[in-house]
């Protein structure tokens, strides 16, 4: 199948059958395109949609985002995960606002130089906002190309990325790169899906190598399997005069710049009694206090599973061992950005 055939089949499908609706489709404002792309990294469209709408409502321009407090931006991001995306979003907004007078860069190379933006996002912004001829290469595109052309090269190796990038650029409709890029991503999301693809309705069926050779479930190929580790977080929450201790996570680990209660991390699962005894020894809670123990809250990250238990109790005084913590009221808790696990716990209280 040559380039023109591929483009024509995709274009016809896009014009006659593509009904996928998203608020950023057809958008020409590079700020809004960038925002949608960053939110959708590692996030399903269904989950990211309301976050996108809330960000646009609260920060309609890049200057608005740049001038917002980091705490308020993190609070709006709360629950999306992968918080490095949010940190990069804030950094880049400030850079564009102060150094570029709020004007988003308009070349692929200058967009790629922005913090937190890789080749895919740069190509998306360049093609959608400025109609520049750069092919996007995300999970949807990898899947479509690997199946139709029967490519078994792993997509997560340097050689594989180079091969797919060259093919994507070769197939790109350089007259309408934005429309083409959106169409191939939509096709991967709605027809050539990861699981249960709609092969019977696929306009590429007679050309698709994977369909002919029964390789649909085998492609695309990934060579690396990330090892998943389990971490155990035990939160101890003394309550003194309706205030509780919190502090910001500053170390370069998960959830940096989010808030949490006093926490012990252990390599293995502990009983509640063992945790309470450790808390007493640390001076975080009083011996003999009545404890309320939560069920286990589990949160899966890309390469980690976090299992959390929350133990709260009344305190007659603020423990000396927790002097460095900020003691806040229930109302203040609502304004602070927390990891998803803690937010779930607070909603159940």
N, C-alpha and C positions, 0 to 999 in steps of 0.2 A: 504494500500500500504506500503510495507516494504522499508527499506533504499536502498537495492540493486536495487529494481524496479525503485525508484525515480532517483537514480544515472544513471541507464542505459538509461532511457527515456531521461533524460537531456543530457547525453553524446552523444546519437545518434542524437538528435536535433542539438547539438552544432557542430558535425562533418559534418552533411549533409545539414543543413538549416541556420545556423547562419552566416550571411554575414555582420554583423555590423563591420565596420572598424573605428578604432581610432588610432592615432599615438603612443599612449602609450601602446596599447595592445601587450602583449608578452614582454614588457620592463622588464629588470632585474635590471636596475640601481635604487636603492631605492630613490635617490634624485629626479629622474624624475617621479617616481611613486608617491612620496609624493607631488611633485609640482602639478601633474595632479589632485590628490585627493583633495588638498586644493582649487584649482581653481574651481573644480566641486561641492564643497559644496554650496548648495543654487543656483546653476547656471546650466543652460541647456548646454549640450555638444556642441550644435551648437554655443552658445555664447562663451563658454570657449575655444574652439579650437584655435582661433587665439591668445588669451592671452597666452596659453601654448606654442605655437610656438615662440612667441616673447620673453617670459621669457627664453626659452632654447637658443635662438639665442643670447640674451644679457648676460645671465648668465648660460653658459654651465655646470658649476660645482657649488657645494654648496659653495666653497670658493669664487667664483666670486660673488655670491649673497651676501655672508657675507661681502664682501669688498665694495659693492656698497653703494652709499649714500642713505639714507632713502627717500629723496625727489625724486630721480630717480626711485626707486622701486615703490613708491606710484604713480608716473606719469604713469608708465607702467601698474599699476593695475587700473588706472582711468576708471570708468564706470562699473566695476565689482560689486561694492557695498560690503556690509558687510566687512568694512575695518578692523575689528578686525582680520580677517583672514590674511590680509597683515601684520599687526603688529606682529602677532604670527609667520608668515613666516620669517620675518627679525630676530626676537629674536632667533628662533630655529636655523636658518642658522649660526648666529654668535656663538651660543653655541656649535654647532657641529664643526665649523671651529676652534674655539679657544681651547675648552676643550677636543675635541675628535679627533683633528688633521685632521678634514675634513672627517672622516670615519663615515658613517651612522651606528647607532646601529643595531644589527642583531638578537635581540630577541624581542618577542612580548612585554614583560614587559618593556624593556628599551625603545622601541619605544613609548609605551603608556605613559611613563614618560615625553616625550617631550611636550613642551608647544603648545597648539592648536591641539593636536592629541587625539582623543577619541577612544573608542573601535573599531568602524568601520574602521577608517583610519589605526589604528595600525594593525588590522587583514588583511586589503588589502595589506599594505606594507610587512608584515611578510609573507603572502602567495605568493604574486606575485614575490617578490625579493628573498626570502629565502626558498620558498616552505615549510613553516611551517604550521602545521594543525590547522588553526584558521578560523572559518567561518565568512564571512562578513554579516552584517545585516544593509542594507540601505533601503530606501523607496521601491525599486524594490523588494527586498527579502521579506520584510514584506508583500507586496501585493501578491506575488506568494504563499507564505506559508499560508497566511490567507485564500485565495480563495481555493487552492487545498485541504487543510485540514479542511476548514470550521470553522476557529477559530474566534469567535466573541469577544474575549478579546481585549479591546482597546490597541493599539500599543504604546500609549503615557503614560501608567501608569507603575509603577515599576513592578507590577505583570505581565503585558502584555509583557514588555521587557524581563523579566526573562523567561517566557514561550517560547517566540519566539527564544530567544538566545539558550535555551536548545534544541529546535527542530532543529535549524540551525546547531548546533554542531553535533547533532545525525545524520543528513542527509549528512554531509560533507564527501566527498571522501578524506580520509586522505593520500592516495597515491599521488593524484594529486590535492592538495587543491587550487593552483593558477588557474588551468584550470577550476575546478569546480566553484570557486567563480566568475570568469569572466563570465562563461556560465549562471549561475542563474541570475546575474545582467543583462546580455544581453537579456535573456528570458523575464524578467520583463519589460525591456525598449522597446522591439520590438513586443512581442506577448501578454503577460499578462499586457497590458498597463492600465494606470489609467482610460482613457476614450476610448470607442470603442475597447476593447480587441479583438484579433483575435481568438475567441473561436472555430470557424469552422476549423481552421488550427492547433489547439492546440493538441499536442501529449498526454497531460494529461487529455483530455476531459472526458474520461470514468471513470477517478479516481477523478475528480474535484467535491468537495462537493458543491461549490458555483454555478457551472454550473448546477448540478443536481437539486438543490433547488432554483434556480433563485435568487441567492444572490450576483451576480457579482457586481452590483452597490452599494451594502450595505457593502462590505468588501474591504479593512480593515476598522475597526472601530477606530475612534478617540474620546476621551472623552472631550478634551479641545477645546474651541473655543477662539482664541485670539481676544480681543477687539481692534479695529482699531481706532486710534484718528487722527484728522486732525490738522496740525500746519500751520500757515501762516507766511511766511518769506517775508519781504519787504526789498529789497536791494536798497540803495541810492548810486549812483556812481558819485561824482563830478570829472570832467575831467580837469586837469590843465596841460597845455603845453604837451598834449598827454600822460600824465601819470595818473594812477588811483590808489586809495588806496586799499591795500589788507592786510589781516593778517591771520595767521594760527589759526585754531580752536584747542584750547588746552584743553577745558573742556571735561570731560568724558560724551560725548553725541554722537549723530550720527556724522559721518564725522570727527572724531578726526584726527588731523595732515593734513587735507586738508585745502586749502585756500578759502577765501571768501571776498566779498566786505563788507563795513559797512552795517549791517543788523539789522532790528527791527523785533522781533517776537511778534505776537499778538495772543490772544486767539480766536478772531473772525475776520472775513473778514472786511477789511477797504476799503474805496474809495481811489483813488489815491490822491485826494485833501487832505484827512485827513492824509495820509502818508507824503505828502510833507510838510504840516504844522508842523507835528512832527519833520521832518528832519530840518526844519528851526529853530525850538525851540532848537533842540540839537546842532545847529551850524554846521551841516554837509553840508548844501547847502545854497546858497544865495537866499534871497527873490527876486522874480521877474525874476529869471533865467528861460530860456526856457527849458522845461522838455520833455524828450522822455520816453514814458511809454510803457513797453513791454506787450504782452498778458500774461495770467497766465500760468506758467509752472508747471505741476503736476508730482510728482514722488512718486510712491508707494513703500514703504519699507515693511518689514515683518509685522509690527504692527503699521505703521504710514503712513499717506499720507501727503506729503509736497507740499503745494501750494506756489509758488514763483512769485513775480512780481519785475521787475527791472526798476528803474527810474534813468535815467542819465541826467546830465546837465553840461554845461561849468562852470568853476570856475575861477575867476580872481586871486585867491590865494589859497594856501593849507590851509584848515580850521584848526584853532587852536585845535578844538575839535577832530581832527583826527591825531594829532601829533604822536600817538603811531603806526600808520599804516605805512606800507612800500609802497612807491609810485613807481610804476613800469611802464615800457613802454609796448607797444603792443607786442613786441618781447619777452619780459620776461614773459608775461602772458602765452605764448605758452609752457613754460618750467615748469610751476607750476601745481601741482596736484589739481584739483577742483572736487567737487561733480558733478554728472551727470547733475543735473539741470543747474548749472552754465556753464558747458561745452556746453550744448545745446543752451543756450542763446548766448554764445560767437560765436558759429558756425553760428548763424543767423545774426550776425552783419556784 
